[in-house]
Amino acid sequence: MASNVNPTVRRRRLGQELRKLRELKGMTAEEVADRLLVSQSKISRLENGRRSISQRDVRDLCGVYEVQDQRVVDSLMEMARDSRQQGWWHTFGDIPYSVYIGLETDVQSLRVYEPQLVTGLLQTRAYAEALVRGALPETSTAEIEKRVKVRMRRQERVTDDSNPLRLWVVLDEAALHRVVGSKLIMREQLEHLIELSSLPHVTVQVLPFEVGAHPGLNGQYAILEFADAADSSVVYLEGVTSDLYLEKAPDVQKYAVMYEHLRAQALPVERSQQFIQDAAKRFAQ
């Protein structure tokens, strides 16, 4: 199988297909769980792509759903096999946000709102290290280094000429003033931000304090969109101990509308770049 198969995305797509089969059969997740003598939560996790799906799981579910077309069964079995491969991030061991990384690796476009910090894909190594040290004070040096390496690896999509990520970031003005690490680190970070925002596929807008109340006051979020129409968009909300993924169309649409309001209220691109340049100069004093 091709090495560029994304196991997270393939698992998510497989879960969607299995959910469709269950709904076509007119069964609830509880009914399926009772038939297979498993928990209802397992069925739910299989369908939302949060749990690894074995070929045995697929075989058993196809039996319950009475799938007669062997081509459908074979296709689902192949997806299950692909979904159990390991992505590049697995080489780093246990990563708390590995599900998100798997999705981010395969997205065509990403819209991010950041109220406090420079978004991870646009961070310098020094900024990222200082940020992890400050946010997780009890974390070991080895763990900090691992997290920073993963973040740097994720950033390759931003500068990949063959398959560039379409990235749109609305950054609250607070992120330009919060000193992460030192003034020198902040100056270098903001200069790096200006450089990356000049790429044709990267857009950065600053949301100034003078805007007042706005739709992003509830916190950071990202909207992930995929090239394949079979993969629905996802809203990602980062948490301290667990993350939230919203995939229902009404939820995604609500956050998309909020994002359009944020873009409209933020400074235009050229004014945003000048705003960031002025902030960088203040850290040079």
ABEGO torsion letter per residue (X at the ends): XBAABBAAAAAAAAAAAAAAAAAAAGBBAAAAAAAAGBBAAAAAAAAAGABBBBAAAAAAAAAAAGBABAAAAAAAAAAAAAAABBBAAAAAEBBAAAAAAAAAAABABBBBBBAABBBAAABBAAAAAAAAAAABAABBAAAAAAAAAAAAAAAAAAABAABBBBBBBBBBAAAAABBBGBAAAAAAAAAAAAAAAABAABBBBBBBAAAEBBAAAAEBBBBBBBABAABBBBBBBBBAABBBBBABAAAAAAAAAAAAAAAAABBBAAAAAAAAAAAAAAAAX
